[in-house]
Amino acid sequence: MSLDNKQVKEIAYLAKLSVDDSQLEQSTEELNNILNLMEELGEIETGDIEPMAHPLHMSQRLREDEVSEGDLSKEFQKIAPKTGKSHFLVPTVIE
């Protein structure tokens, strides 16, 4: 697939990018290089490759969860116009 200058101008317009005529030729060449690379990558056979969550076989060390605050929901619900069983009630608008 190859783009011409007109198509690059249309893409720039749709993307709300300003591409001057002096930059148009270089932008067209760079976009065509990217598209050619995508075509090359699409030709690689990846059917036997298992997907990875991370390129390195590592596990992330996480800190222990600690409760830093108590349950303040009753205090917050005191100022609410309407509450249910431990939740806020949102008024419905009927037209």
DOFINU-423586 format. One record per residue (C-alpha): residue number from 0; residue in one letter; chain; x, y, z negated. Coordinates in nm, 2 decimals, always signed. Example, Ala and Ser with C-alpha at 12.3 -4.5 7.8 and 13.67 -1.06 7.14 Angstrom:
2
<pt><n>0</n><res>a</res><chain>A</chain><c1>+1.23</c1><c2>-0.45</c2><c3>-0.78</c3></pt>
<pt><n>1</n><res>s</res><chain>A</chain><c1>+1.37</c1><c2>-0.11</c2><c3>-0.71</c3></pt>
END
This chain:
95
<pt><n>0</n><res>m</res><chain>A</chain><c1>+0.00</c1><c2>+0.00</c2><c3>+0.00</c3></pt>
<pt><n>1</n><res>s</res><chain>A</chain><c1>+0.13</c1><c2>+0.34</c2><c3>+0.09</c3></pt>
<pt><n>2</n><res>l</res><chain>A</chain><c1>-0.01</c1><c2>+0.69</c2><c3>+0.01</c3></pt>
<pt><n>3</n><res>d</res><chain>A</chain><c1>+0.02</c1><c2>+0.99</c2><c3>+0.23</c3></pt>
<pt><n>4</n><res>n</res><chain>A</chain><c1>+0.05</c1><c2>+1.35</c2><c3>+0.13</c3></pt>
<pt><n>5</n><res>k</res><chain>A</chain><c1>-0.33</c1><c2>+1.41</c2><c3>+0.17</c3></pt>
<pt><n>6</n><res>q</res><chain>A</chain><c1>-0.41</c1><c2>+1.12</c2><c3>-0.06</c3></pt>
<pt><n>7</n><res>v</res><chain>A</chain><c1>-0.17</c1><c2>+1.24</c2><c3>-0.32</c3></pt>
<pt><n>8</n><res>k</res><chain>A</chain><c1>-0.33</c1><c2>+1.59</c2><c3>-0.31</c3></pt>
<pt><n>9</n><res>e</res><chain>A</chain><c1>-0.67</c1><c2>+1.43</c2><c3>-0.36</c3></pt>
<pt><n>10</n><res>i</res><chain>A</chain><c1>-0.54</c1><c2>+1.22</c2><c3>-0.65</c3></pt>
<pt><n>11</n><res>a</res><chain>A</chain><c1>-0.38</c1><c2>+1.53</c2><c3>-0.81</c3></pt>
<pt><n>12</n><res>y</res><chain>A</chain><c1>-0.71</c1><c2>+1.72</c2><c3>-0.77</c3></pt>
<pt><n>13</n><res>l</res><chain>A</chain><c1>-0.91</c1><c2>+1.44</c2><c3>-0.94</c3></pt>
<pt><n>14</n><res>a</res><chain>A</chain><c1>-0.65</c1><c2>+1.42</c2><c3>-1.22</c3></pt>
<pt><n>15</n><res>k</res><chain>A</chain><c1>-0.66</c1><c2>+1.80</c2><c3>-1.26</c3></pt>
<pt><n>16</n><res>l</res><chain>A</chain><c1>-0.29</c1><c2>+1.83</c2><c3>-1.18</c3></pt>
<pt><n>17</n><res>s</res><chain>A</chain><c1>-0.12</c1><c2>+2.11</c2><c3>-1.00</c3></pt>
<pt><n>18</n><res>v</res><chain>A</chain><c1>+0.11</c1><c2>+1.98</c2><c3>-0.73</c3></pt>
<pt><n>19</n><res>d</res><chain>A</chain><c1>+0.29</c1><c2>+2.25</c2><c3>-0.53</c3></pt>
<pt><n>20</n><res>d</res><chain>A</chain><c1>+0.38</c1><c2>+2.19</c2><c3>-0.16</c3></pt>
<pt><n>21</n><res>s</res><chain>A</chain><c1>+0.74</c1><c2>+2.18</c2><c3>-0.27</c3></pt>
<pt><n>22</n><res>q</res><chain>A</chain><c1>+0.67</c1><c2>+1.89</c2><c3>-0.51</c3></pt>
<pt><n>23</n><res>l</res><chain>A</chain><c1>+0.43</c1><c2>+1.71</c2><c3>-0.28</c3></pt>
<pt><n>24</n><res>e</res><chain>A</chain><c1>+0.69</c1><c2>+1.51</c2><c3>-0.08</c3></pt>
<pt><n>25</n><res>q</res><chain>A</chain><c1>+0.87</c1><c2>+1.40</c2><c3>-0.40</c3></pt>
<pt><n>26</n><res>s</res><chain>A</chain><c1>+0.54</c1><c2>+1.31</c2><c3>-0.58</c3></pt>
<pt><n>27</n><res>t</res><chain>A</chain><c1>+0.43</c1><c2>+1.11</c2><c3>-0.28</c3></pt>
<pt><n>28</n><res>e</res><chain>A</chain><c1>+0.76</c1><c2>+0.92</c2><c3>-0.27</c3></pt>
<pt><n>29</n><res>e</res><chain>A</chain><c1>+0.75</c1><c2>+0.85</c2><c3>-0.65</c3></pt>
<pt><n>30</n><res>l</res><chain>A</chain><c1>+0.39</c1><c2>+0.73</c2><c3>-0.64</c3></pt>
<pt><n>31</n><res>n</res><chain>A</chain><c1>+0.46</c1><c2>+0.50</c2><c3>-0.35</c3></pt>
<pt><n>32</n><res>n</res><chain>A</chain><c1>+0.76</c1><c2>+0.36</c2><c3>-0.54</c3></pt>
<pt><n>33</n><res>i</res><chain>A</chain><c1>+0.54</c1><c2>+0.29</c2><c3>-0.84</c3></pt>
<pt><n>34</n><res>l</res><chain>A</chain><c1>+0.28</c1><c2>+0.12</c2><c3>-0.62</c3></pt>
<pt><n>35</n><res>n</res><chain>A</chain><c1>+0.55</c1><c2>-0.09</c2><c3>-0.45</c3></pt>
<pt><n>36</n><res>l</res><chain>A</chain><c1>+0.67</c1><c2>-0.20</c2><c3>-0.79</c3></pt>
<pt><n>37</n><res>m</res><chain>A</chain><c1>+0.32</c1><c2>-0.30</c2><c3>-0.89</c3></pt>
<pt><n>38</n><res>e</res><chain>A</chain><c1>+0.29</c1><c2>-0.51</c2><c3>-0.57</c3></pt>
<pt><n>39</n><res>e</res><chain>A</chain><c1>+0.62</c1><c2>-0.68</c2><c3>-0.65</c3></pt>
<pt><n>40</n><res>l</res><chain>A</chain><c1>+0.51</c1><c2>-0.76</c2><c3>-1.01</c3></pt>
<pt><n>41</n><res>g</res><chain>A</chain><c1>+0.18</c1><c2>-0.89</c2><c3>-0.88</c3></pt>
<pt><n>42</n><res>e</res><chain>A</chain><c1>+0.36</c1><c2>-1.15</c2><c3>-0.67</c3></pt>
<pt><n>43</n><res>i</res><chain>A</chain><c1>+0.53</c1><c2>-1.31</c2><c3>-0.97</c3></pt>
<pt><n>44</n><res>e</res><chain>A</chain><c1>+0.38</c1><c2>-1.64</c2><c3>-1.07</c3></pt>
<pt><n>45</n><res>t</res><chain>A</chain><c1>+0.27</c1><c2>-1.61</c2><c3>-1.44</c3></pt>
<pt><n>46</n><res>g</res><chain>A</chain><c1>+0.02</c1><c2>-1.90</c2><c3>-1.46</c3></pt>
<pt><n>47</n><res>d</res><chain>A</chain><c1>+0.25</c1><c2>-2.11</c2><c3>-1.68</c3></pt>
<pt><n>48</n><res>i</res><chain>A</chain><c1>+0.35</c1><c2>-1.83</c2><c3>-1.92</c3></pt>
<pt><n>49</n><res>e</res><chain>A</chain><c1>+0.18</c1><c2>-1.81</c2><c3>-2.26</c3></pt>
<pt><n>50</n><res>p</res><chain>A</chain><c1>+0.07</c1><c2>-1.46</c2><c3>-2.36</c3></pt>
<pt><n>51</n><res>m</res><chain>A</chain><c1>+0.27</c1><c2>-1.30</c2><c3>-2.64</c3></pt>
<pt><n>52</n><res>a</res><chain>A</chain><c1>+0.15</c1><c2>-1.06</c2><c3>-2.91</c3></pt>
<pt><n>53</n><res>h</res><chain>A</chain><c1>+0.50</c1><c2>-0.92</c2><c3>-2.94</c3></pt>
<pt><n>54</n><res>p</res><chain>A</chain><c1>+0.81</c1><c2>-0.97</c2><c3>-2.72</c3></pt>
<pt><n>55</n><res>l</res><chain>A</chain><c1>+1.02</c1><c2>-1.07</c2><c3>-3.02</c3></pt>
<pt><n>56</n><res>h</res><chain>A</chain><c1>+0.93</c1><c2>-1.36</c2><c3>-3.24</c3></pt>
<pt><n>57</n><res>m</res><chain>A</chain><c1>+0.89</c1><c2>-1.16</c2><c3>-3.56</c3></pt>
<pt><n>58</n><res>s</res><chain>A</chain><c1>+0.64</c1><c2>-1.11</c2><c3>-3.83</c3></pt>
<pt><n>59</n><res>q</res><chain>A</chain><c1>+0.56</c1><c2>-0.78</c2><c3>-3.98</c3></pt>
<pt><n>60</n><res>r</res><chain>A</chain><c1>+0.63</c1><c2>-0.74</c2><c3>-4.35</c3></pt>
<pt><n>61</n><res>l</res><chain>A</chain><c1>+0.33</c1><c2>-0.57</c2><c3>-4.52</c3></pt>
<pt><n>62</n><res>r</res><chain>A</chain><c1>+0.30</c1><c2>-0.42</c2><c3>-4.86</c3></pt>
<pt><n>63</n><res>e</res><chain>A</chain><c1>+0.07</c1><c2>-0.57</c2><c3>-5.12</c3></pt>
<pt><n>64</n><res>d</res><chain>A</chain><c1>-0.27</c1><c2>-0.41</c2><c3>-5.13</c3></pt>
<pt><n>65</n><res>e</res><chain>A</chain><c1>-0.33</c1><c2>-0.22</c2><c3>-5.45</c3></pt>
<pt><n>66</n><res>v</res><chain>A</chain><c1>-0.64</c1><c2>-0.04</c2><c3>-5.56</c3></pt>
<pt><n>67</n><res>s</res><chain>A</chain><c1>-0.54</c1><c2>+0.32</c2><c3>-5.62</c3></pt>
<pt><n>68</n><res>e</res><chain>A</chain><c1>-0.88</c1><c2>+0.47</c2><c3>-5.69</c3></pt>
<pt><n>69</n><res>g</res><chain>A</chain><c1>-1.19</c1><c2>+0.35</c2><c3>-5.87</c3></pt>
<pt><n>70</n><res>d</res><chain>A</chain><c1>-1.54</c1><c2>+0.32</c2><c3>-5.72</c3></pt>
<pt><n>71</n><res>l</res><chain>A</chain><c1>-1.67</c1><c2>+0.68</c2><c3>-5.69</c3></pt>
<pt><n>72</n><res>s</res><chain>A</chain><c1>-1.98</c1><c2>+0.60</c2><c3>-5.48</c3></pt>
<pt><n>73</n><res>k</res><chain>A</chain><c1>-2.23</c1><c2>+0.67</c2><c3>-5.76</c3></pt>
<pt><n>74</n><res>e</res><chain>A</chain><c1>-2.08</c1><c2>+1.02</c2><c3>-5.81</c3></pt>
<pt><n>75</n><res>f</res><chain>A</chain><c1>-2.09</c1><c2>+1.09</c2><c3>-5.44</c3></pt>
<pt><n>76</n><res>q</res><chain>A</chain><c1>-2.45</c1><c2>+0.97</c2><c3>-5.41</c3></pt>
<pt><n>77</n><res>k</res><chain>A</chain><c1>-2.56</c1><c2>+1.20</c2><c3>-5.69</c3></pt>
<pt><n>78</n><res>i</res><chain>A</chain><c1>-2.55</c1><c2>+1.50</c2><c3>-5.45</c3></pt>
<pt><n>79</n><res>a</res><chain>A</chain><c1>-2.72</c1><c2>+1.32</c2><c3>-5.16</c3></pt>
<pt><n>80</n><res>p</res><chain>A</chain><c1>-3.08</c1><c2>+1.41</c2><c3>-5.07</c3></pt>
<pt><n>81</n><res>k</res><chain>A</chain><c1>-3.18</c1><c2>+1.04</c2><c3>-5.04</c3></pt>
<pt><n>82</n><res>t</res><chain>A</chain><c1>-3.00</c1><c2>+0.72</c2><c3>-5.12</c3></pt>
<pt><n>83</n><res>g</res><chain>A</chain><c1>-3.09</c1><c2>+0.35</c2><c3>-5.11</c3></pt>
<pt><n>84</n><res>k</res><chain>A</chain><c1>-2.93</c1><c2>+0.06</c2><c3>-5.28</c3></pt>
<pt><n>85</n><res>s</res><chain>A</chain><c1>-2.57</c1><c2>+0.19</c2><c3>-5.28</c3></pt>
<pt><n>86</n><res>h</res><chain>A</chain><c1>-2.60</c1><c2>+0.36</c2><c3>-4.94</c3></pt>
<pt><n>87</n><res>f</res><chain>A</chain><c1>-2.71</c1><c2>+0.70</c2><c3>-4.80</c3></pt>
<pt><n>88</n><res>l</res><chain>A</chain><c1>-3.04</c1><c2>+0.73</c2><c3>-4.63</c3></pt>
<pt><n>89</n><res>v</res><chain>A</chain><c1>-3.04</c1><c2>+0.93</c2><c3>-4.31</c3></pt>
<pt><n>90</n><res>p</res><chain>A</chain><c1>-3.36</c1><c2>+1.11</c2><c3>-4.23</c3></pt>
<pt><n>91</n><res>t</res><chain>A</chain><c1>-3.53</c1><c2>+1.00</c2><c3>-3.90</c3></pt>
<pt><n>92</n><res>v</res><chain>A</chain><c1>-3.66</c1><c2>+1.25</c2><c3>-3.66</c3></pt>
<pt><n>93</n><res>i</res><chain>A</chain><c1>-4.00</c1><c2>+1.16</c2><c3>-3.51</c3></pt>
<pt><n>94</n><res>e</res><chain>A</chain><c1>-4.12</c1><c2>+1.37</c2><c3>-3.22</c3></pt>
END
